[in-house]
Amino acid sequence: MRNLIVPIACWCAIALASAAEPEAKTNIQNIRPSNPSQISSPARNASGERFEKSSDKKSGGKAPRMTEREKEEQAEAELQARIAEKLAAMKAQQAARIAAAAKAKKEAEARAKVLAMMPPPRANGTVWGYEGEIGPANWHKINSDWIKCNTGNRQSPIDIRDGMKVELEQIAFDYHPSAFNVQDNGHTVQVTMGGGNFITVGNRSYELVEFHFHRPSEERINGKGYEMVMHLVHKDGEGRYAVLALLLERGKPQAAIQTVWNNLPLEKGDVAAPSIVLDPNDLLPQRRDYYTFMGSMSTPPCTENVLWMVMKEPVQASPGQMALFSRLYPLNARPIQPTSGRMVKESM
C-alpha cells in the first residue's frame, strides 16, 4: 500500500507544478515596468527628493574649488559690471539734464515770442524837460502818445541848408493890438493871445494862438545858431498848425518883449492877465523873406504835419532882455533833428 501511495503523491505534485507554471510566468510579467525608461530613473530618498550619485571618485562627491586667478577674474568682471552700470546711470542723468535744459530754453523762447507779440505797457507820464532822464532823448518813453518824438521823419528843429530859392509868396499878416496873458509854464515863458490875429499863406488862413521863447535858438541857418528864438504858433479851422520862427540876436531893446517881461507872474504856473494890449506886429522884422518846410512841434507830443516859416532877418533884443530869460531858462531847446530828405524852400 505504501508503494502505491508514493507514486500517486509524486504524480499529484508534478501535476500541481505544471498547473502553477503559467500563473507564475504571468505574475512575473506583471511586476515588470511598463516604461523601460523607469529602469534608469534616479533614486529618491525616503521623503521623495531626488539625489544623484557622484561618479567623481577623486572629489569625493564635492564641487571643485576656484583658483585665486579665477577669483580675481570674477571680482574684476563684477567691478567692471558695476562701473558700466554706474556710467550708464550717469549718462542717463546727464541726458535728462540736457533734455530738461533744452525744454526750459524752448519754453523761455516761446514766452519771449509771446511777450514780443504783446504790445508794451502804455506810459502816461506828463513830466518832461530838456536834460537827463526826462530830456528829449526819452520823451517817447515818458508817454506812449509821444512816440513821434522818436519815430517821426518830419521832426523839428532842423539845420536849414541848401534851400531851393524860389519866388515864395509873401506872408500876409493881419495882426492887431490884442489882449494877452503871460505864464511861466515850467518849460518856457508863454504868451497867449486874444483872438483876431491871422496870417495867410498858401491860400490858407491861420490864427495866432500863442508865442513862446527858446534859448538857444532851436533852428540853425547853415549851421549857425542864435542866442534865442520866438515861435509864433498859429492854427487854422481844421486844426492844422503853422509856426513862424523869429530868430533873436543882441541889439536894441524890443518893445513887445519888454511888455511880456514886465508882466511875468511871480510863480511858475501862475497866469498874469494884464489890462493892457500887445501888438504882435511889433515882433516882426522889416524884411519878410523866409525859409519854409514841413516839420513838427518841437515839444511833446511832437505833432507832425506842421508848416514852418523861419524869417531870414533876425529880430534884435537887448542883452538885458536876453539875460532875464536866461536866468529862468538857460537851456530849453530841443536838439537838431534829421532832415530826412525833406524839401526846404527859401525866398529869393
C-alpha positions in Angstrom: 0.0 0.0 0.0 2.8 2.3 0.8 4.3 1.6 -2.5 1.1 2.8 -4.2 0.7 6.0 -2.2 4.2 7.3 -3.1 3.8 7.2 -6.8 0.4 8.8 -6.5 1.8 11.6 -4.4 4.5 12.2 -6.9 2.2 12.4 -9.8 0.0 14.9 -8.0 3.0 17.1 -7.2 4.0 17.1 -10.8 0.5 17.9 -12.0 0.2 20.8 -9.5 3.6 22.1 -10.6 2.6 22.0 -14.2 -0.6 23.8 -13.5 1.1 26.6 -11.5 3.9 27.4 -14.0 1.8 29.6 -16.4 0.4 31.6 -13.5 3.9 32.2 -12.2 5.0 33.5 -15.6 2.1 35.8 -15.7 2.9 37.2 -12.2 6.5 37.7 -13.2 5.4 39.7 -16.3 3.0 41.8 -14.2 5.8 43.1 -12.0 7.9 44.3 -15.0 7.8 48.1 -15.6 5.5 49.3 -18.4 8.0 52.1 -19.4 11.6 50.9 -19.9 12.9 54.4 -19.0 11.8 53.8 -15.5 14.6 51.4 -15.1 17.2 54.3 -15.2 15.2 56.8 -13.2 17.3 58.4 -10.4 16.8 57.1 -7.0 14.9 59.1 -4.4 15.3 59.3 -0.7 12.7 58.5 1.9 11.0 61.9 1.5 10.8 61.6 -2.3 13.6 64.0 -3.1 16.0 63.2 -5.9 19.6 62.7 -5.4 22.4 61.7 -7.7 25.4 59.6 -7.0 28.6 61.3 -7.9 30.9 59.4 -10.2 33.8 61.7 -9.3 35.8 59.4 -7.0 38.7 62.0 -6.7 36.5 64.8 -5.3 34.5 62.5 -3.1 31.2 64.0 -4.5 32.1 67.7 -3.8 32.4 70.7 -6.4 35.9 71.6 -7.4 37.3 74.8 -5.6 38.1 78.0 -7.6 41.7 79.1 -8.1 43.0 82.5 -7.0 43.2 83.7 -10.6 39.7 82.7 -11.2 38.6 84.6 -8.1 40.4 87.7 -9.3 38.9 87.4 -12.8 35.5 87.0 -11.3 36.0 90.1 -9.0 37.3 92.2 -11.9 34.3 91.2 -14.0 31.9 92.1 -11.2 33.7 95.5 -10.8 33.6 96.2 -14.5 29.9 95.4 -14.4 29.3 97.8 -11.5 31.3 100.6 -13.3 29.3 100.1 -16.5 26.1 100.2 -14.6 27.2 103.5 -12.8 28.3 105.1 -16.1 25.0 104.2 -17.7 23.2 105.8 -14.8 25.3 108.9 -15.1 24.8 109.1 -18.8 21.0 108.8 -18.3 21.1 111.6 -15.7 23.2 113.8 -18.0 20.8 113.2 -20.9 17.9 114.0 -18.6 19.5 117.3 -17.5 20.3 118.2 -21.2 16.7 117.4 -22.1 15.4 119.5 -19.2 17.6 122.4 -20.1 16.5 122.2 -23.8 12.9 122.1 -22.7 13.4 125.1 -20.4 15.1 127.1 -23.2 12.4 126.2 -25.6 9.7 127.3 -23.2 11.7 130.6 -22.4 11.9 131.3 -26.2 8.2 130.6 -26.6 7.4 133.0 -23.7 9.8 135.6 -25.2 8.0 135.4 -28.5 4.6 135.8 -26.8 5.9 138.8 -24.9 7.4 140.3 -28.1 4.0 140.0 -29.8 2.2 141.7 -26.9 2.0 145.5 -27.0 4.3 147.2 -24.5 2.5 148.7 -21.4 1.4 152.2 -22.1 3.3 155.0 -20.5 1.2 158.0 -19.4 3.7 160.4 -17.9 3.4 164.1 -18.2 6.7 165.5 -16.8 9.3 166.3 -19.4 12.3 168.6 -19.7 15.5 169.2 -21.6 18.1 167.3 -19.6 18.6 163.9 -18.0 16.0 161.2 -17.9 13.2 163.5 -18.9 15.2 165.1 -21.7 14.4 164.9 -25.5 16.1 161.5 -26.0 13.5 160.0 -23.6 10.3 161.9 -24.4 8.9 159.0 -26.3 9.4 156.7 -23.2 7.6 159.1 -20.9 4.3 158.9 -22.6 3.1 156.5 -25.3 1.3 159.3 -27.1 4.6 161.0 -27.7 6.1 158.2 -29.9 6.5 160.6 -32.8 9.3 162.3 -30.9 11.3 159.1 -31.6 9.8 157.6 -34.8 8.7 160.7 -36.8 10.5 161.6 -40.0 9.4 165.2 -40.2 10.6 166.4 -36.8 11.7 169.9 -35.8 14.0 171.8 -35.4 16.4 171.3 -38.3 19.6 172.9 -39.6 18.3 174.8 -42.7 20.7 174.1 -45.5 20.6 174.0 -49.3 17.3 175.8 -49.6 15.7 175.9 -53.0 15.5 179.6 -53.9 12.1 180.3 -55.4 9.6 183.2 -55.6 7.8 182.4 -52.4 4.5 184.3 -51.9 4.6 186.9 -49.2 3.1 186.0 -45.9 0.0 188.2 -45.4 -0.1 189.5 -41.7 -3.4 190.6 -40.2 -2.2 191.4 -36.7 -3.9 193.8 -34.3 -3.3 195.0 -30.7 -5.0 192.4 -28.6 -5.4 191.2 -25.0 -2.9 188.7 -23.8 -1.8 186.8 -20.7 1.6 185.6 -19.6 2.6 182.3 -18.0 5.8 180.7 -16.9 4.7 177.1 -17.6 7.8 175.3 -16.4 9.3 174.9 -19.9 9.3 178.5 -21.2 7.5 181.8 -21.0 4.3 181.6 -23.0 2.1 184.4 -24.2 -1.4 183.5 -25.1 -3.1 186.0 -27.5 -6.7 187.1 -27.8 -8.5 186.2 -31.0 -8.5 188.0 -34.3 -4.8 187.8 -35.4 -4.2 185.9 -38.6 -1.6 185.1 -41.2 -2.5 183.9 -44.7 -0.1 181.7 -46.7 -0.8 179.2 -49.4 -4.4 180.3 -49.6 -5.0 179.2 -46.1 -5.5 181.4 -43.0 -4.1 180.6 -39.6 -5.0 182.4 -36.3 -2.3 183.3 -33.9 -2.8 181.3 -30.7 0.4 181.9 -28.6 4.1 182.6 -28.8 7.0 181.5 -26.6 10.8 181.5 -26.3 13.7 179.1 -26.6 17.3 179.5 -25.6 19.4 179.0 -27.6 17.6 179.1 -30.9 16.4 175.7 -31.9 16.7 176.4 -35.7 20.0 176.9 -37.3 20.8 178.5 -40.7 23.7 176.7 -42.5 25.0 175.6 -39.1 24.7 179.0 -37.4 22.7 179.2 -34.2 21.3 182.3 -32.5 21.1 183.2 -28.8 17.3 182.9 -28.7 14.2 182.4 -30.9 10.5 183.2 -30.6 7.9 180.7 -32.0 4.6 182.2 -33.0 2.1 179.3 -33.1 -0.9 179.6 -35.5 -3.8 177.2 -36.1 -6.5 177.1 -38.8 -10.1 176.0 -38.6 -9.2 172.3 -39.4 -6.7 172.0 -36.7 -3.6 172.4 -38.9 -0.6 174.3 -37.4 1.7 176.9 -38.9 4.7 178.2 -36.8 6.5 181.4 -37.6 10.1 181.4 -36.1 11.7 184.8 -35.3 15.5 184.5 -34.6 16.8 186.8 -31.8 20.2 188.5 -31.8 21.7 191.0 -29.4 21.0 194.7 -30.3 18.4 197.3 -29.4 15.6 196.6 -26.8 12.5 195.1 -28.2 9.3 196.8 -27.0 6.9 193.8 -27.3 9.4 191.5 -25.4 9.8 194.1 -22.7 6.0 194.2 -22.3 6.0 190.5 -21.7 8.8 190.6 -19.2 7.0 193.4 -17.3 4.0 191.1 -16.8 5.7 187.9 -15.8 3.9 186.2 -12.9 5.9 185.7 -9.7 5.3 181.9 -9.5 5.6 179.2 -12.1 2.3 178.0 -13.3 0.5 181.3 -12.4 -1.1 183.3 -15.2 -0.8 187.1 -15.4 -3.6 188.8 -17.4 -2.7 192.5 -17.8 -5.3 195.1 -18.6 -3.1 196.4 -21.5 -2.9 195.2 -25.1 0.1 193.8 -27.1 0.5 194.3 -30.8 2.1 191.3 -32.5 3.3 193.4 -35.4 5.9 194.9 -33.1 7.6 191.5 -33.0 8.2 191.2 -36.8 11.4 192.2 -38.7 11.4 194.7 -41.5 12.2 192.2 -44.2 9.7 189.4 -44.7 11.8 186.9 -46.6 11.7 183.4 -45.1 12.5 179.7 -45.3 9.7 177.2 -45.3 9.5 173.4 -44.8 7.2 170.8 -43.2 8.1 169.8 -39.7 6.7 169.2 -36.3 6.1 170.8 -32.9 9.4 170.9 -31.1 7.9 169.9 -27.8 5.9 166.8 -26.8 3.9 165.2 -28.4 6.0 166.3 -31.4 2.9 166.5 -33.7 3.9 166.4 -37.4 2.4 168.0 -40.5 3.3 171.5 -39.2 4.1 174.2 -41.7 7.2 176.1 -40.6 8.3 179.5 -41.7 11.6 180.9 -40.5 12.2 184.6 -41.1 15.6 185.2 -42.6 16.2 188.6 -40.9 16.7 188.2 -37.1 14.9 190.4 -34.5 17.0 192.4 -32.1 16.7 192.3 -28.3 18.9 193.9 -25.7 21.4 191.9 -23.7 19.4 192.7 -20.5 16.3 191.3 -22.0 18.1 188.1 -23.0 19.8 187.8 -19.7 16.4 187.9 -17.9 15.2 184.9 -19.8 18.5 183.0 -19.4 18.0 183.3 -15.6 14.7 181.5 -15.9 15.7 179.0 -18.7 19.4 178.7 -19.5 18.6 175.8 -21.8 15.2 174.9 -23.2 16.0 173.9 -26.8 15.4 170.6 -28.5 18.5 169.2 -30.4 18.6 169.4 -34.2 16.6 166.6 -35.9 17.4 164.8 -39.2 16.0 166.5 -42.3 15.2 163.0 -43.8 15.4 164.3 -47.3 12.6 166.9 -46.9 12.4 169.9 -49.2 13.3 173.4 -47.9 12.3 176.4 -49.9 13.6 180.0 -49.4 12.7 183.4 -50.7 14.9 184.7 -53.5 
